[in-house]
């Protein structure tokens, strides 16, 4: 196998997206389009990958990091000119260069590998990835000669009546002999209506030199779709989501409503998990076996343990153990650690807190910046008062503590092991072990008050 290189075209602004966000950074299933492309290329045993950047260059570099090198196309003068920006990295090197657009997020590593292998086995100087459509209207046609080699690529508007009958179309993905590529680019002209340098002109130059130009046809046209506007973006989202969901189902995951379940490309889900309708799982989330997620739940960058149920709730940037019940309508905010056997009930919010084994926060409570021990019970309406307007403070509730309903725990404060807090209390001092703390005013009833009030009015 020869040396392999890749050039990713990601310099365009994408005016048809009508967005402040540069086109290749628009997400498909939660990941920017160009990152999908780079991830798929990364598995091809490349010597170098160069991403051509222009509009939004700093944001693209921030997103992709050190997985690729970069070349700046300050002025967008066509695809040929864009590839030429990689000259300082690649010119004169032996091997095969694949050129892929950064707005083709559905391309798979398998298809790209097949194209490169085909190119190398054919000992071709140029190979183009093609597909066949029942209705190829609008696409450039691939015209072959009697030897089945590519004779030329004709744009739809320039094609003859006979050429328009051809249903093999150009996808815009190419493999080149690297030395030929940069030599030919020096000879590409911008003598056209747009005044731009077009990459497909390299094919014509190769043919004029008597070099071998071939095409590899993929049966998966959907993979090759380029995203130029919001309509195409939505279509790519649907296709990618279907692909992700199908893979999880083949791996033993039950997805109840295929079309209304949204799973990110980096998510890991073990077998025998059930995903209910309306659920979104994103980022680097991991769902362990036998968990039930949903309906209408959102999991982001979190680990959900075995046999855990998350019902109509949100979990973000947190860890949830085994046999936990969350919801309905609970919110687990970032940096929370929910241990095995815990119950987080309806309308409970947990933020940056640890809740240890078998403890219960059953409903209508806020637990923020807290450490809750084992077998503790937090009554309805309890609030850890963690913020004084300037600083955040910690509340500690030790093992087997019992906090009554509608209690305010004003941090910093500790409820010691086995202690009880009476309902309606506002706790401002530590509560000793196995003691009862009551912090509320004594009730006073004023007989006849209402009648006297009415007379005054």
C-alpha positions in Angstrom: 0.0 0.0 0.0 1.3 3.4 -1.0 1.5 6.4 1.3 -1.9 7.9 1.9 -2.8 11.6 2.4 -6.1 13.4 2.8 -7.3 16.9 2.0 -10.5 18.1 3.6 -12.2 21.2 2.0 -13.7 23.3 4.8 -13.0 26.9 3.8 -16.5 28.0 2.5 -18.8 30.2 4.5 -22.0 28.5 3.3 -24.2 31.5 2.5 -27.2 29.2 1.7 -27.3 28.1 5.3 -28.2 31.7 6.2 -26.4 31.4 9.5 -23.7 33.1 11.6 -22.2 29.6 12.1 -19.9 28.5 9.3 -21.3 25.7 7.2 -19.0 22.9 8.2 -19.5 23.5 11.9 -23.3 22.9 11.7 -23.9 19.8 13.7 -25.4 16.5 12.5 -26.5 14.4 15.5 -24.6 16.7 17.8 -21.3 16.7 16.0 -20.1 19.3 13.5 -20.1 18.0 9.9 -16.4 18.5 9.3 -15.7 16.5 12.5 -17.7 13.6 11.1 -15.5 13.7 8.0 -12.2 14.0 9.9 -13.2 11.1 12.2 -14.0 8.8 9.2 -10.7 9.7 7.5 -8.7 9.1 10.6 -9.2 5.3 10.3 -7.5 5.2 6.9 -3.9 4.9 8.0 -3.0 8.3 6.6 0.5 9.8 6.7 -1.0 13.3 6.8 -4.4 15.0 6.8 -4.7 18.7 5.8 -7.9 20.6 6.3 -8.3 23.7 4.2 -9.8 26.5 6.3 -11.0 30.0 5.5 -14.2 31.4 7.0 -14.4 30.6 10.7 -10.8 29.2 10.6 -10.2 29.7 14.3 -13.4 28.0 15.3 -12.7 25.0 12.9 -9.2 24.6 14.4 -10.6 24.8 17.9 -13.1 22.1 17.1 -10.7 19.7 15.3 -7.6 20.3 17.4 -4.5 18.4 16.5 -6.2 15.6 14.6 -5.3 17.4 11.3 -2.9 20.0 9.9 -4.3 23.2 8.5 -3.9 25.4 5.4 -5.6 28.8 5.0 -7.4 29.7 1.9 -7.8 33.4 2.4 -9.7 34.0 -0.8 -12.1 31.4 -2.0 -11.3 30.8 -5.7 -12.7 27.4 -6.3 -12.1 23.8 -5.3 -8.8 23.5 -7.3 -7.4 26.6 -5.6 -8.5 25.2 -2.2 -6.6 21.9 -2.7 -3.6 23.9 -3.9 -3.4 25.5 -0.4 -2.0 22.1 0.8 0.9 22.3 -1.6 3.4 23.2 1.1 2.6 19.9 2.9 2.2 17.5 0.0 3.8 18.7 -3.2 6.4 16.2 -4.5 5.5 13.4 -2.2 4.7 9.9 -3.6 1.4 8.3 -2.8 -2.4 8.7 -3.0 -4.3 11.7 -1.9 -8.0 11.6 -1.2 -10.0 14.9 -1.4 -13.2 15.1 0.6 -15.6 18.0 1.2 -16.2 19.0 4.8 -19.9 19.2 4.2 -20.4 15.5 3.5 -20.9 14.1 7.1 -22.6 10.8 6.0 -19.5 9.4 4.2 -18.2 6.3 6.0 -14.7 5.2 6.5 -15.6 1.9 4.8 -16.6 3.7 1.6 -13.5 6.0 1.6 -11.2 3.0 2.2 -12.8 1.1 -0.6 -12.3 4.1 -3.0 -8.6 4.3 -2.0 -8.0 0.6 -2.3 -9.7 0.6 -5.7 -7.6 3.5 -6.9 -4.4 1.7 -5.8 -5.3 -1.7 -7.3 -6.2 -0.1 -10.6 -2.9 1.8 -10.6 -4.9 4.8 -11.7 -3.8 8.4 -11.6 -7.3 9.7 -10.9 -10.3 8.0 -9.4 -13.7 9.6 -8.8 -16.3 8.3 -6.4 -19.6 8.0 -8.3 -23.1 6.8 -7.7 -26.2 6.0 -9.8 -29.6 7.7 -9.4 -33.0 7.1 -11.0 -33.3 10.9 -11.3 -29.8 12.5 -11.6 -31.2 15.9 -12.4 -28.8 18.6 -11.3 -25.8 16.4 -10.9 -22.6 16.3 -13.0 -22.7 13.2 -15.2 -19.7 10.7 -15.4 -19.1 9.8 -19.1 -17.2 6.6 -19.6 -15.5 5.3 -22.8 -15.6 1.9 -24.3 -13.0 0.7 -21.8 -15.2 1.7 -18.9 -12.7 4.4 -18.0 -13.8 7.9 -17.2 -13.8 10.1 -20.3 -15.0 13.3 -18.7 -17.4 14.8 -16.1 -20.1 17.0 -17.6 -22.1 19.4 -15.5 -25.9 19.1 -15.9 -26.3 22.5 -17.6 -23.5 21.7 -20.1 -24.6 18.1 -20.9 -26.0 17.1 -24.3 -29.3 15.3 -24.6 -27.4 12.0 -24.9 -25.3 12.7 -21.9 -28.3 13.7 -19.8 -29.5 10.1 -20.2 -26.5 8.9 -18.1 -27.5 8.2 -14.5 -24.0 7.9 -13.0 -23.2 11.1 -11.1 -20.1 12.7 -9.6 -20.1 12.8 -5.8 -17.2 15.3 -5.5 -14.9 12.8 -3.8 -11.6 12.0 -5.6 -8.4 10.0 -5.3 -5.3 11.3 -7.0 -1.7 10.3 -7.6 -0.3 13.0 -5.3 2.5 14.1 -7.6 0.2 14.4 -10.6 -2.4 16.3 -8.5 -0.1 19.2 -7.6 1.6 19.3 -11.0 -1.8 19.4 -12.7 -3.2 22.1 -10.4 -0.4 24.4 -11.6 -2.0 24.1 -15.1 -5.7 24.5 -14.1 -7.2 27.6 -15.7 -9.8 29.9 -14.3 -11.2 30.7 -17.8 -14.8 30.1 -16.9 -17.9 32.1 -16.0 -17.1 32.0 -12.3 -13.4 32.9 -12.7 -12.5 30.0 -10.4 -10.1 27.0 -10.4 -12.0 23.8 -10.5 -10.7 20.5 -9.1 -12.4 18.3 -11.8 -10.2 20.0 -14.4 -7.4 17.8 -13.1 -9.3 14.9 -14.7 -9.2 16.5 -18.1 -5.5 17.3 -17.8 -4.8 13.6 -16.8 -6.8 12.4 -19.9 -4.9 14.8 -22.2 -1.7 13.2 -20.9 -2.9 9.7 -21.6 -3.1 8.8 -17.9 -5.6 6.4 -16.3 -8.8 8.0 -14.9 -11.4 5.6 -13.4 -14.5 5.6 -11.3 -15.6 3.6 -8.3 -19.3 3.4 -7.9 -20.8 3.2 -4.5 -24.4 1.8 -4.1 -24.9 4.0 -1.1 -25.8 7.4 -2.6 -27.1 8.7 0.7 -23.6 8.7 2.1 -22.4 11.2 -0.5 -25.0 13.9 0.1 -23.5 17.3 0.5 -25.1 19.7 2.9 -25.6 23.2 1.5 -28.8 24.5 3.2 -31.0 23.7 6.2 -33.2 21.3 4.2 -30.2 19.2 3.3 -29.0 19.5 6.9 -32.3 18.1 8.2 -32.1 15.2 5.7 -28.6 14.4 6.8 -29.7 14.4 10.4 -32.5 11.9 9.7 -30.2 9.6 7.7 -27.4 9.7 10.4 -29.9 9.1 13.2 -31.4 6.1 11.4 -27.9 4.7 10.9 -27.0 5.2 14.6 -30.3 3.7 15.9 -30.1 0.7 13.6 -26.6 -0.1 14.8 -27.6 0.0 18.4 -30.6 -2.2 17.8 -28.4 -4.7 16.1 -26.3 -4.7 19.2 -29.2 -5.6 21.4 -30.8 -2.3 22.4 -34.6 -1.9 22.3 -35.6 1.4 20.8 -39.4 1.7 21.1 -40.0 4.6 18.7 -37.3 4.5 16.0 -38.1 7.9 14.5 -38.4 9.8 17.8 -35.2 8.7 19.5 -32.1 10.8 19.1 -28.7 9.2 19.9 -25.3 10.9 19.4 -22.5 9.2 17.4 -20.2 8.8 20.4 -22.8 7.3 22.8 -22.2 3.8 24.1 -25.2 1.6 25.0 -24.9 -1.9 26.3 -27.3 -4.8 25.4 -30.8 -5.1 26.9 -31.2 -1.4 27.4 -34.7 0.0 26.6 -35.0 3.5 25.1 -38.5 4.9 25.3 -39.9 7.5 22.8 -38.8 11.1 22.8 -35.4 10.4 24.4 -32.2 12.2 23.5 -28.8 10.8 24.5 -25.8 12.8 23.5 -22.0 13.5 24.0 -19.9 10.7 25.5 -22.8 9.1 27.5 -22.6 5.4 28.5 -25.8 3.5 29.2 -25.2 0.2 31.1 -27.3 -3.0 30.5 -30.9 -3.3 31.5 -31.4 0.4 32.1 -34.6 2.0 31.0 -34.3 5.6 29.6 -37.4 7.6 28.9 -39.9 8.5 27.8 -39.0 12.1 27.1 -35.6 12.0 28.8 -32.3 13.7 28.0 -28.9 12.3 28.9 -25.8 14.3 28.1 -22.2 13.2 28.8 -23.3 11.0 31.6 -22.9 7.4 32.8 -26.2 5.5 33.7 -25.7 2.3 35.6 -27.3 -1.1 35.2 -31.0 -1.6 36.0 -31.4 2.2 36.4 -34.6 4.0 35.3 -34.6 7.6 34.1 -38.2 8.7 33.4 -39.1 12.0 31.9 -35.9 13.6 33.3 -32.6 15.3 32.5 -29.2 14.1 33.4 -26.1 16.1 32.4 -22.4 15.6 33.0 -23.0 13.3 35.9 -22.6 9.7 37.1 -25.6 7.5 38.1 -25.1 4.1 39.7 -27.0 0.8 39.5 -30.7 0.3 40.4 -31.4 4.0 40.7 -34.8 5.5 40.0 -34.9 9.0 38.7 -38.0 11.0 37.9 -40.4 11.8 36.6 -39.4 15.5 36.0 -36.1 15.4 37.9 -33.0 17.3 36.9 -29.5 16.0 37.6 -27.2 18.9 36.9 -23.4 18.7 36.2 -20.9 17.1 38.6 -23.4 15.0 40.4 -22.7 11.5 41.6 -25.7 9.4 42.3 -24.8 6.0 44.0 -26.5 2.6 43.8 -30.1 2.2 44.9 -30.8 5.9 45.2 -34.3 7.4 44.5 -34.6 10.8 43.0 -38.3 11.6 42.7 -40.5 14.0 40.8 -39.4 17.7 40.6 -36.1 17.1 42.4 -33.1 19.1 41.3 -29.6 17.9 42.2 -26.5 20.0 41.4 -22.8 19.2 42.1 -23.7 16.8 44.8 -22.9 13.3 46.0 -25.8 11.1 47.1 -24.7 7.8 48.6 -26.2 4.3 48.5 -29.9 3.8 49.1 -30.7 7.4 50.0 -34.0 9.0 49.0 -34.9 12.5 47.8 -38.4 11.7 46.8 -39.9 15.0 45.6 -39.9 18.7 45.3 -36.4 19.3 46.7 -33.2 21.2 45.7 -29.9 19.5 46.6 -27.0 21.7 45.6 -23.3 21.5 46.6 -24.1 18.8 49.1 -22.8 15.4 50.3 -25.6 13.0 51.3 -24.6 9.8 53.1 -26.0 6.3 52.9 -29.7 5.5 53.8 -30.6 9.1 54.3 -34.1 10.4 53.7 -34.7 13.9 52.4 -38.3 15.0 52.9 -40.5 16.9 50.4 -39.6 20.5 49.8 -36.1 20.4 51.4 -33.6 23.0 50.2 -29.9 23.1 50.7 -29.4 26.9 50.9 -26.0 26.9 49.3 -25.5 30.5 48.0 -25.2 33.7 50.0 -25.1 36.0 47.0 -21.3 35.8 46.7 -20.1 32.3 47.5 -21.3 28.7 47.4 -21.2 26.6 50.6 -21.5 22.9 51.2 -24.2 21.0 53.1 -23.3 17.6 54.6 -26.0 15.1 55.5 -24.5 12.0 57.0 -25.6 8.4 57.0 -29.2 7.5 58.1 -30.1 11.2 58.7 -33.8 12.1 58.3 -34.7 15.6 57.1 -38.4 16.5 57.5 -40.5 18.3 54.8 -40.0 21.9 54.0 -36.7 22.2 55.7 -34.0 24.8 54.8 -30.5 23.7 55.5 -28.4 26.9 55.4 -24.8 26.0 54.4 -22.2 25.5 55.6 -23.9 23.1 57.8 -23.7 19.3 58.8 -26.5 17.0 59.8 -24.7 14.3 61.7 -25.3 10.5 61.4 -28.7 9.4 62.4 -30.0 12.9 63.3 -33.5 14.1 62.7 -34.6 17.5 61.4 -38.2 18.4 62.2 -40.5 19.5 59.3 -40.5 23.2 58.6 -37.1 23.9 60.2 -34.5 26.3 59.1 -31.2 24.8 60.2 -28.2 27.2 60.6 -26.1 25.2 63.0 -24.7 21.7 62.9 -27.1 19.0 64.2 -25.4 16.4 66.5 -25.5 12.7 65.9 -28.9 11.0 66.6 -30.5 14.2 67.9 -33.7 16.0 66.9 -33.4 19.6 65.7 -36.4 21.9 65.7 -35.9 25.4 64.3 -39.2 27.0 63.9 -41.4 29.5 65.8 -43.9 28.2 68.3 -47.5 28.2 66.9 -49.8 30.9 68.3 -53.6 31.0 67.6 -55.4 34.3 68.0 -59.0 33.6 68.7 -61.6 36.0 67.0 -58.9 37.8 64.9 -60.8 37.5 61.6 -64.0 39.0 62.9 -62.1 41.9 64.5 -60.2 42.5 61.2 -63.5 42.6 59.2 -64.9 45.2 61.6 -61.9 47.5 61.1 -62.2 47.2 57.3 
